[in-house]
Amino acid sequence: MSSYNPASEKANSLGLPLGAAGVSAAFLVLGILAFAAGLWRDPQSTWLAFHSNFIFTTLLACAGLTLAAIYTIVDAKWCGPYRRFAEALAAWIPFAFLMGIIGVFGGPYLFEWYYSPMHGKEAWLNPVRVYTTDLALLGGMSLLAVAFLKASTRPTLRELAENGDGFAQRMAQKWTAGWQGDEAEREIAKKKTGRLAPIICLVFAIGFSVFNFDQVMSMEQAWFSNLFGAYVCWGGILSAIAASALLGVLHRETPGYEGEITESRMHDIGKLLFGFSIFWMYLLWSQYLVIYYGNLPEETFYFRDRLGPQFMVDKGYTEQAFALSWGSWDFQWSRLQEGYGWVAMTVWACCWLIPFWVLMGQRPKTTSWIVGPVAFIVLTGFWIERNLLVWPSVVKNDMTAFVGLIPFCIGLGFVGAFVLVFLFYSRVFPSLALARKP
C-alpha cells in the first residue's frame, strides 16, 4: 500500500489547459443552444434530457465529496492524488444547486403529480414540498462542500499565496488569511475535515436518498421501493470511483504528478472499482428479485418498462404462470426489443459485467491502458443508467428517445460545464495539491 505524506503537499497552479478548456467550452455552448432549440421544438424531451444529466452530474459531484469524506474518516494513507480528484469532482455541487433552480421550471413536463398527485400522496408530492426540500439539500451540500474543500486545501496554499501570480495567487491569499504556521494549519485542517466528514456522509446517505425519491422515483408516482434511494446513491459512489480512476490515468504524465500515480495506488483504486461494482449489482439484484417474486402489478410495471418482459412474468399474473417461469426460462431475444430492454442490458454490461470480469486479476488493476478504458466504460454506463431511470417514466417503449440530437447535445453541454468547473478548480484555484518530495 502506498504511503501518503500530507506534509509534502504544496499547491502549484498549473494554469487552465487551453485545449481541454476550449473543447469543454464548445460543448457547453452547444448544449445551451440545443436546450434553447429543444424548448421551442419539444419541451418535454428537452426537460427529460436536462433532468437525466442533472441527476448524473449532481450525484457524481456529491459522491465525490462523500468519497473524500470517507478517506478522511478512515484516515486513508494510500490515496494521495486520488483524494484531490474526488474533491475536484465536488466543485460542481454549487453549480448543481443552480441547475436545480433551473429544473424547477421543467417540473410540469416531468412529474404527473405536479398538477394531479395521487390520492393519499398530496402532502408529500407537491411542488412546494418537493422543491423546498431538494433545493435545501443541494444548498446545504454546497455549503458543506465549500467548507470541506477550503479546510482540506488551505494547508497547501501558503506557497502559492506568497509566490504565485494572477487570480490563483489572489484567491490563495484570501483562503490563507490569518495563517498560523504549517504544522498548526495541518492540525486545524485535520480537525475541521474530521468534523465535517461524518456530516457529509449522513447528508448524502439520508438526505440524497430523499432527493432520489423526489426527483427520480416520483416520476412514477404509483411505484415505490425503499431501496431505491440507496441504489441511486451507490451508483453515484461507483461513478465517482470510476471518475477518480480515469483521472489518475489521464494525469500520469502531468507535470507534478511524476511518480505519484503509482501501480500500487492504481491497484487500490482498481480494487475499489471492482468491489463497489459488485455491491452495486447486489443492490440492483436485491431490488429486482423481491419485486419479481412478489409479482404484484403495481410493482412490476416499473421494471417491465425498463427491462421488457424477458425478465418478468409476462404470461399473466397467476400462480401457475409464476411457477412455470421458474421451471423453464424460455429466453427470447425479441423480448429485449420491448421497453428499454437493450438499454438495460448495456447498463448491466458497462456497470458490472465488464468491470467485474476485466478487473478480477491483479495485473489489470495496475495496467493503465486497462483501468482507464474500464473506468470510462463504467462512467458511460452510469450516464446511460440515469437516462434509463428517467426517460421510461414518461416516454414508453422508445429506447432510442434519449439518444436524439437535442438530448445528446444537452448531455455534451453538461459534460462541458462539468469539465470546465473541474479544470478551473483543479488547475487554477485552489489548484490540485501536488505532492513534493521533502
N, C-alpha and C positions, 0 to 999 in steps of 0.2 A: 504494500500500500504506500502511495506517495506521501511524503511529508509535506507540510504546508506551514510556512512561517509568515504570519501576517505582518510581523515587524519589518520584513524586507519589501513590503509593497510601497511603491511611490507612484502617484498618478502622473501620467505623461500624455499630454494632449497630442493626439496623432493627426488632428485635422480631419475634416469631412472628406471621405474618398469621393472625388468628383464623378467618377464613372458610375458607381453604385448609386450615389445620391441622384444623379441625373436620370437614370433609368427609373428609380423609385418615384421621383417627381413626375416623370412622364406617365407612369401608371396611375398616380394619384389624379392627375388632370384628366386622363382618360376615364377613370372611374366617376369623377364628378360630372363630366359631360354625359356619360352613359346614364347616370342616375337622373339627371335633368331630362334627358330624352325619354327615359323609361316612365317617368311620372306623367309625361304627356301622352305616351302611346299605350302603356299597360301598367297602370299604377300598382295593381295587386302583385304582379310578378316582380316589379321593381322593389316593393317593400319586402317581399319574401326573400329576395336576394340580399337586400340590406340587412334583414334580420338574421339570416343564417350566418353571414360574415361578422355581424356584430357579436353573435354568440361565440363564434370561433375565436375571434381575437380577444374578446373580453375574458373568456375562460383561460386562454393561453397566458395572458398577462397576469391575471390573478393567481394562476397556478405557478407562474414563475416566481412571484413574490412569496407564495407559500413554500415553494421549494427552497428558496433562500432562508426562510424562517426555519424550515426543518433542519437544514445544515447547521443553523445556529443552535437549535435546541439540542441536537445530538453532538455538538461540538466537532463536526466533521473535519478531519485533518487532510483528507485525500483530495478534496475537490479543487483547490487552487482557483484557476481562472473560471471553472465551471460555475462557481458561486457568482462571479461577476456577470457571467452570461445570463443567469437566472434573474439577477437584479435588473439587468438592462431590459429584459422582457417586460418587467413590471413598470417600466417608464411609460408604457402605453395606458396604464389604468386611468389617469386623469382624462385622457382623450376618450376612453371608453365611457366615462361619465358624460362627456359631451355627446357622444354617439347615442347614448341612452336618452338624452333630452330630445335629440332629433327623432329618435324612434317613436316617441310619443305620438307624433303626427301620423304614423303608419298603423296605429292600433286598430282603426276601423277596418282595415284591409286584411288584418291578420287574425283577429280574435272574434269568434262568434258571440262571446259574452259581452263584447263592448257595448252592444245595444240590447242583446237578448240573453242574459245569463240564465243558466238552468235553475229550475225551482229548487230552493234549498241552498244554492251557492251564491245568492245575490250579495250577501255580506262580504264574501271573500273575493269573488270575481267581479270586480267593478273597477273602472279606470282610476278613480281616486285612490282606492286602497292599493291596487297593484303598482301603479307608477310611483306613489309616495314611498312605498316600501322598497321597491327596487332601486330607485334613484338614491334613496337614503343609504342603501347598501353600497352602491357604487361610489357615492360621495365619501362614506366612511372608509372604504377600502382605499380611495385616493389619498385621504389624509394619512392613513397608516403607511401607505407606500412612500409618500414623501418623507415622513418621519423616519422610517426604517432606512431608506436609501441615504438620507442625509447622515444619520448616525453611523451607518456602515462605512461610508466613503470618506467622511471627514478626516480620520487619521492619516489618509493617504494624500491629502490635498495641499499640505503645507508647502512643499517644494514648488508645486505648480503656482500657488499663490504668490510666492516670492520671485520665481524665475520665469514664469510663463509669460504669455502675451495675449492681447486681444480679449475677446469675450470669455474664453476659458479662464484666464487669469482673474478677471473681474468677478466671475461667479465663484471661483475658488476662494478669493479673498472674502467674499460675503459669507461663504459657508464655513470659513475657518476663523471668523471673528471671535475674539476672546480666547485665543489659543493658550492652552495650559501646559504645553510640553508634550513631546512624542509619547512617552510612557503613560502619562496621565490621560491623554486623549484616547489611547488604545483601551485603557481600563474603563473609561467613561463610555466609549462606543460599545464595548462588550456588555456592560450593564444595560444600556439603553436597548440594544438589539435583543438582549436576553429577555427584557420585559415585554417588548413588542411582539416577539416571535410567537408565543402561545396565543396571544390575542388574534394575530393574523390567521393562524391555523383554525381557531374556533370560528372566526367570522367566515372564512372560506368554507369550512365543512358544514356549518349550520346555516349561516346566512345565505350562502350561494346555493345551497340545496333548495331553500325557499325561492330564490331567484330563478332557478331552473324550473321549479313547479309553475311559477308565474309566467315566465317568458317562453317556455317550450311546451311543457306538459299541458297547460291550459289551452293551447291551441286546439286540442281535442278535449273539450270541457267535460265530456261524458266519461273519459278514460282516466284512470289513476293508477299509480304504482308508488308505494312507499320507498322503493329502492331507486327510483328514477333520479332523484336529486344527487345521490351519491355516485350513481353510474356516470352522469354527465360531468360531475366534478372530477372524478377519477380520470375521465378522458382528458380533461384539462391538464392534470398532473402528468399523464403519459405524453401528451403533446409537448409540454414544457421540457420533459426529459429528452424527447427526440430533438427539439429545437436546440437544446444545450449540446447534445452530441454532434449535431450538424455544424453548429457554430465552432465547436472545438476543431473539427476537421478543416473548416474554412480558414481558421486563424493560425494554423500550424506554422505558416511561413510569414505571418505578420510581424513586423519589427517589434521587439519587446517580448514576444512570446517564444523566442527560440528556447527550446528545451523545456517549455512549460506544459505543452500538450504531450505528455509522455505516454508510452504504451501502457504503463500502469494505470494512469488516470483514464485513458481510453477504455481500458478493461473494466474499470469501476463503473463508468457511465454506461458502458455496454451491458454490464450486469443489471443495472437499474432498468435499462430499456427492455431487456429480455424478461426480467422478473415481473416488472409492472405490466407488461403486455399480457402476461398470464393472469394477473389479478383482474385486469380489465375484461378479459374473456370470461373469467369466473363470474363477475358481476352481470355481464350480458347473459350468460347461460342461466344464472340463478333467476333473473327476471323473466326470461323466456320460459323456462321449464315449468314454473309454478302456474303461469298463465296457460301453457299448453295442456297440462294435465287437469287443470280446473275446467278448461273448455267452456267458459261462460261467454256468450256472445258480446256482452258489454265490456269484456276484457280482451278478447281475441282479435277484435277488429283492428286495433292499433297495429299489431304485428302483421295481420293479414295484409293491410295496406302497404306495408314496407317489405315483408318477406315474400309476399304472394302466398298462394295456397299450398305450396310444396311442403312447408314446414308447419302447417296447421292441419287440423282435421276438417277437410272440406267436403265431406260426403253427407253432411247433416249432423246435427248436434244430438246424436243418440248414443246410448251406452254401447250398443253393438258396433257402431262405426268407430267409436273411440277404441274399443278392444281390438278391432281389426287393424287399426292404424299401427298398433304396436306389433302385431303378429306378422304383418307383411308391408314393408315400407315400399310402395310402388313408386320409385323415383321417376320423374318425367321432366326432361329438360324444358319442355314447353311451358311448364308451370312457372318457371323463373321469368317468363316474359310478362307475367301478370304483376300488378302492383309495381313495386320498385325492386323486384327480385334480384336482377343482375347488379344493381347498385349496392344492395345489401351484401351480396357475395363479394363485391370489390372491397367494401369496407372491412369485411371479415378477413379477407386475404391481406390487406395492407396493414391493419392494426394488430393482427395476431399471428396469422399463418406464416407470413414472411419473416417478421422479427423472431418468432419462436424457433423456426427451423433453421434459419440462416445463422442466428447468433447463438446456437446451442453450444458450440465448442468454444474453447478459449481463444484460438487463433483468430477467428473472425472478429471478435470483440476488440482486438488490438490492431486490426488492419484498417487503415483509414479509408481505402477505396471500397471496403465492405460496409463499415459502420456508417459512413456518410450517406451512401445511397439508401441504406435501410432506414436511417433516420428520416431522410426526405420522403420516402415512401410512407412511413408512419404519419408524418405531418400531413401529407396529401390525403391519406386515408381519413384522418380526422376532419379535414375540411369537407370531404365528401360526406362523412358521417353527420356533421352538423347540418348539412343540406338535407340529408335523409331524415333527420329529426323534424325539420321544419316544413319542407315542401309538401309531403304527402298529407299533411293535416288539412291542406287547402286544395291542392291540385292532385286529384286521384288518377291513378293508372297512367301516368305520363312520366316515365323515369328519365326522360331527356329534358324535362322542363327547366331544370336548374343549370343546364349547360348551354342555354341560348346565348346569343351575342351580348345582349344587355346584361343579364346576370353574370356572365363571365367577366365582362369589363368592370362591373361593380366589384367583383371579387378581386380583380387586379388592383383596383383603386384602394381597397382595404389593405392589400399586401404592400402596395407602395407607401401608404401612410404609416403602416406599422414599421416597415424597414427604415423609413426616414427618421422616425422617433428613436428607434434603436440606434441608428448610426449617430444621430445627434447626441444622444445621451452617452453612448459608449466611446465616441471619438472626440467630442468637443467638451461637453460638460455633463457630469463630472468625470470625464474620461475614465476608461477602464483602469483599475489599479493594476499596473504591470509589475510582476514580481521581479525584483532586482536582487541579485545575489549579494549578500553583505560581504 
